[in-house]
Amino acid sequence: MSLIQVTNLSFAYDGSSQPVFENVSFQLDTAWRLGFTGRNGRGKTTFLKLLQGKFPYSGTITASVDFSYFPYDVPPEPGLALEVVEAIYPDYEYWQLSRELSLLELDEEILYRPYETLSNGEQTKLQLAVLFLKENSFLLIDEPTNHLDFRGRELVSRYLNKKQGFILVSHDRAFLDGCVDHILSINKASIEVTRGNFSTWLENKQRRDAFELAKNDRLKKEIGRLQDTAREKAQWSDRVEATKFGTGVSDRGFVGHKAAKMMARSKAIEARRQAAIEEKSALLKNVERSDALKIFQTPYHARVLAELKNVTIDFGCGPVCENVSFTVCQGDRIALRGPNGAGKSSLLKLLCGRDIPHTGQVRLGSGLTVSYVSQNTAGLSGSFWDFARDRNVDPSLLLAMLSKLDVSRQQLETDLGSLSAGQKKKLLLATSICQSAHLHIWDEPMNYIDVISRLQLETLLLEYAPTIVFVEHDKAFCEKVATKVIPL
């Protein structure tokens, strides 16, 4: 057991007026299984890079271990999977690699296949297996769930639960609960380390936020009442003092004394008011904004919006899915569920009217307007204003929606390519929410999205009940949102 000590850490990107970290201090135990959470753009990946010494910073980070980062950089033409293993960790022992592959339910034969032919899930598991071969390393695991299906997430969560000594960045609640024993959270105004799993941390945070909001409301009312009382006392004092100089005053000393007492009470009330203001100012610094979202849906003129009958998709190397049939009706929230490579994304594209090779029948309603969110955000670049114009979305409305999702206008003033993966996904989701559509089609919408925003989106879909077909591997999100599940 050893400690990673962070002391007075400060860091800002070149040209940015806002620091990512400012004089933060905390310590971590290298034996912990540490979940790392915080809203998108708060600096989780940046902190992992600072641990690796990739950026200059002020303050100190001391540790007696090396740091290893997932995912690895794999060359464009990597060759066999075994060659990738050797490039990542030349000192590996084959029997140890075989053991880790077995724990992740991967057959050793994948080592002798071209790396590029492995599915995203297989590549993720292989890289994790190599990661845990390294000794005296504290492992930095950055969002491994984005390419894992339901079963893959459960399997990797169980695998990590048997390990120790890592920081895990993930926004999947069930995944984190299955494998972490501490939480490192980047809040609005602080960084904190707490013991327990993610659900324990979230419950405590929500309870603390509710307490602070209630206390803030009480202090706000008390400040208003004290302000009114102080004003009345001061006015009474002035009126009483004025009577000293009128006619018929028998004891000016008594009247002056009475006025002075009223003024003293007024000052005492003002002091209490200042104390209440100071107490109020210490609240709400870490309360996360979670404003309600609104979706601009358009009702369709018929009950049935789309229908698939006995659809088989085949790109020429064998069918990816066969004989799929389902109907999309007004108000349905349909989740397509299946392993990686089962054709879920291809089915979504068929519902968008895309040209996907298939047999069977695909019937889309006449005049049907579809809003589509791709799982891929890599191509986003250019200015926000051009983006909004190209998608025919009111930029003011889009800015307001993004603000509710904790993406500020200032962050959107740079090239969109510089946004974090989560911020890019929020831009796509906010655009879809602002588009007036009959049918929303979202492909893995929760990839990279922070938990607070996931809860906002859950509430939105439950409150407004738009017609939506989606693919998502976040178990908690699917259980809350879906009215139908189509297994593939």
N, C-alpha and C positions, 0 to 999 in steps of 0.2 A: 504494500500500500504506500502511495506517495501522493503529494498534492500538486495541483496546478494553481499557482497563485497569480491573480490578476490585480494589479495595483495602479490606480489613477490612470487607467487606459483612456486615451483620447485619440480619435481618428476622424478625418474628413477627407473626402475625395477632392482632388485638385479642381479648382474652379467652383466648388460648392460652398455656399455660405452657411449651410446647416451641417454641423458635425453628426456623424453616425453614432459615435460614442464620445462622452465628455466626462472625464474623471470618474470612471466606474471602477469599482473594486469588488472582488469576490474570490472565493476559492472553491476548487472542485477536487474530489477524491478520484484517483485514477482507477479505483475498483468499482465505481458506480456505473449503472446502466442509465444514462442521462438522456431524457427527452428534452429537445430544444424547441421552444415554441415562441411565437410572437407574430404580429400582423405582418403582411407582405411589405417588403421594403424597409423593415426595421434594422436589418444588418446581420441576419443569421449566417448567411453564406460569407459575408464580409468578415465576421468574427472567426469563422473557420479558416479563412485565408490569412488572417492576422496570426493565428496560432502557428500556421506553417511558415510565417516570416515572409509572406509574399508582398506585403505593403509596409512602408515605414510608418511608425506610430510613436506617440509619446506615452510615457508611463512604462511599466514593466510587466512582462509575462515570464514567470519562471516555472520550469518543469524539469523533472528528471527522466522524462520519457520522450521518445520520438512521436511524431504525429503522422498518421497515414490517412489519406483522404479517398473517399468513394463519392462519385464514380471516377475511375481512372481515365486518363487520356489514352485512347486506343488509336493507332495510326490508321490512315485511310484504307490501306490494303494490309490488313493484319495477318493474313494467312490462317493457319489452323488455330483452333482454340488453345491448344497446348502451347503454341508459340507465343500467344498473348500472355498466358500464365508465366512463361519463362521471362518475357520482357518486363512484366510487372514485378516479379519476385524471383530472380535467378537462383536463390539459395533454397528453393522449396524442396520438400521431401515428398516423393510421389505418394507414399502410403498415407501421409498426413492429408494431402489433397484429396485422395480417394475417400478418406474418412469424412471430410467436410462435405464432399459431394453427396455422399450417402445420407448425411443428416439433412441435406436440402433436397433429397429425393431426385438427384440428377444421376443419370447413368454415365459411367466413365467413357462410353463411346462418343459423347459430345466433344471430348478433348481432341478427337481425330477428325472432326468435321470443320470445314471452313467457318471461322468465327462469324462471318456475315450471315451465314445460313441459320444461326441460332436465333430463336425468338428473343424479343426484348426481355421477357421474363427469364429465359435461360441465361442470357448475358448478365443480367442483374445478379442472379444466384451464383454464377461462376465467379464474378468479381468479388462478391461477399465471401465466398469460400477462400479465395486467395488472400483477402484482407485479414481473415482470422488465422492465417498461417504465421503472420509476423509476430515475433516476440518483442517484448519491451516497447510496444507501440500502443499509444492511445488512439483509438480509431474515430475518425470524423466521417460519419455516414450521412450524406446529404440527399434527402428525399428518395429513398430506394423504392418507394411504393408506386411511383408514377407509371411504371410499366408492368405492374403485377396485378393479376386478376384476383378474385375473391380467395380462391384456394391458395394461390401464391402468397398473398398477404398473410393468411393464417399460418402457413408453413414457415415463412421467414420470421414472423413474430415469435413463434415457438422456438425457432432456432436462436434468435437473439436473446430470448429469455434464459437460455442456458449458458450465455457468454457473460463477460463483464469487461469494463474498461472501454466505454465508447460514449460519444455524443451522437444522438440520432435526431436529425431534423425530419419531422413528418407532421402532417396536419390530419392524419387519419386517427380518429379518437380510439376506435377499437384496436387498431394496430399498436398504438402507443401503450394502451392499457395492458396489452398482453406481454410487454417486454421491458418496461422501464421501472426504475425504483426511485428516481429523482427527476425533478423538472427544473430546467433552466429557462426562465421566461424573460424576454425583452419587452418591458412595458413601455408606456408612453414616456415616463420620466425616470425609470430606474431599471435595473436588472436584478432579479431575485432568484435564489436557489431554494427549492422546497423539497421536502421528502414526500414520497408517495407517487402514485401513478397520475395519468393525465386527468381522469375524471375527478379525483380528489382535489387536484389543483384547481380545476375549473369550478367545481362546487364552492370551494373556499373563496375563489376570486369573485364569483357572482354574489356570494353572501356579503363579502367585504364591500363590493361596489354598491350593493343595495343599502347597506348600513350608512355608507358615506353620502349617498344621494339623499336618504331620509334625514340625516344630520344636517346636510347642506340646506335642505328646505326649511328645517326647524330654525336654523341660525338666520336664514334669510328673513323669515317672519319676525324673529326676535329683534334683528337689527332695525327693521322697519318700525316695530313698536317702540323701541328705545329712541329712535330718531324722532318720532312724533312726541313722545313724552318729554325728551330734552328740549324740544322746541317750545312746548307748552310751558315748561318750568321757566325757561328763559324769558318768555313773554310775560308770565305772571310776575317774575322778579322785576322786570322793567316797569310794569304798571304800578307795582307796590312802591318802587323807588320814586316814581313820579309823584305819588301822593304826598311825599315829604314836603314838597314845595307848594302845595295848594293852601287854601284857607282853612282854618279850623283844625289844623293838625296839632294835637296836644303833646305828642311825644315823638319827635323826629328820630331820636336815637332808636326807639323800639321798632319803628317802621323800617329804618335802615338795616337793623339787625335781621328783621324778618326777610327783607329782600336779599340780604347776603346769604341767609340759610337756603333760600330758594335757588340762588345762583350756584351754591355749593352742591346742592342736589343735582342740578342740571349738569354740572361738570362731572359728578360721579356717574351719572347715567351715560354721559359721553364717553367716559373711560371704559365702562362696561361694553358700550357699542364698539369701540375700537378693539377691545379684546375679542369680541365675537367675530369681528371682521377678520382679525388675524387667524382665529381658529378656522374660519370658513375658507380662508385662502390656502390652508394646508390640506384641504380636502380635494378630491376629484382629479388629482394630478395623474393618477393611473387608471381612472375609470375609462374604459374603452367606449368610443362612440359606436352605437349600434342602432342607427336610425332605421325606421321602417322603409322598405322599398315598395315601389309601385310598378306593376307591369302593364304595358299598353297593349292589351290583347284586343283582337277584333272578333266578334262572334261570327261563326260561319252559318251559311243559310240552310245547311242540312245537318242531320245528326252524324252521318258518316263522313269523315274527312279523307280517309285513305284506307286501302285494303290490299293485302298481299295474300295470294293463293298459290300454294305449292311452289314457292320461289326457291330455286337453286342457283347459287352464284358459283361460277367456275371461270378462273382466269387462264385456263389452259393447262394447268398442272394438277387437275383433280378438284372436285368441289370443296369450297371452304364452308358452305352450309347447304343443307338439302331440305326441300319440302317444308319451307317455313311459311306458316299461315297465321295471320292475325289482322284484326280490324282496329283502326284508330277512330274512336268516336269522340264527340264533343265532351270536353272535360276529363278525358283520360290522361293519366300520368303513367306512361308505360316505360318500364325499365327492361332493356334487353340484357340478358345475363348469360355469360358463357366464358369459357377459357380464352386466353389470348389466341388469335388466329381463327376464331369461330365465325368470323364474318359480320360482326356487330357493326363496325364502322361502315362496311360496304352496304349493309341494309339501310343504315341511316342516309347514306348518299342516294340510294334508290328512292327513298321517300322525299328527297330534295329534287327529284327529277333528273339526277345525274345519269350519264350513260355508263352503266355498269353491266358487264356481260352476265346475262342470267336467262333462265327459263322460268316458266310460270307466269302468273298475271300480277301486274302492279297497277292498281287503279288509284289515281289521284283526283280529288274533287275538282270540278271546273272552277276556275278563278281562285284556286287555293294559294294563299300567300304563306310562304315558309320562311322562318328566321333560323339560320343554321350557325352553330358555334362549333368550330373545328377543335380537335384536341391539340393541334399543332399551332404554336404561336411563333415559330422561328422566323417567319417571313415578315413580321411586323417591323416597320421602320418608317421614317419620314415624319412629317408634322402632324400633330393632333387635328389641326383644322382641315388639312387635306383628307385625313382619315374619315372625319365626320362627314365631309362633303361627298366623298366617294360612296359612302354607305347611306347617303340621304337621311342623316339623323341630325336633329337640331343640336348644335354644339353646346348651347346653354343647358339644355335638358340633360345631355350626356355628362357634362361637367358636374351638374347637381347630383346625378346618380352615382358617379365615381367618387364624389366627395363623401357620400353616405357609405361607400365601401372603403373609405380611408385611403383614397388616392387623391392627392391635392392638385389644384391647378398648377402650382409651382412645379410639381414633378412632371407634368405634361408639357412643360415649355421646352424641354429638350427633345432630341430625336427619340421616337418611340422605341427604337432598337436598344436604347440604354436602360429601359425599364426592366425591373426584375421579372422573372417568369410568372410570378403570381400577379403582378400588376398588369402584365400583358393579358393574362387570362381574364382579369377583372374588366379590362377594356372591352374584350370580346363579349363577355356576359352582359355588361351594362348596355352595350350597343343592341344586343338582342332584346333586352328588357324594354328599351326605348322604341324599338321598331313595332309598328302596329301590324301584327301578324295573326293569322288564324291558327298556325301550328308552329311550335318551337321545337327544334331538334338540336340537342346538345350532346356532343361527343366528349365524354370524360370531363365534365365541366369543373369538377372539384380538384383536378390536378393543380398543385402549387397553391391552392387557395387556403388562406388561414382559417382557423376554426371559427372566429367571430363572424367572418363573412359567410362561412358555410351555414351558420345558424340563421343569419339574415336571409339567405337564399332559401333555406328550408321554410322559414316563416312566410316568405313571399309566395312560394308555390302552394303552400297550404291555405293561405288566406284568399288568394285570387283564383286559384284552381285553373290555370291556363291549360290548354291541351298541349301536351309535351310528350315526346319520345326521347329517351336518353339512355346513354351507356355510362355507368358509373360503378366503380369498385369500392367506394366508401360504404361499408355495410350499414353504418348508422344513418347516413343520408338516404340510402335506398329504402330502409325499413320505415323511415318517417314519411317519405314523399310518394313512393310508388303506389298506385291503385291497382296496377297489373304488372306481373313479371312474366316475360316471355323467355323461357330457357332455350338455349341453343346448344 
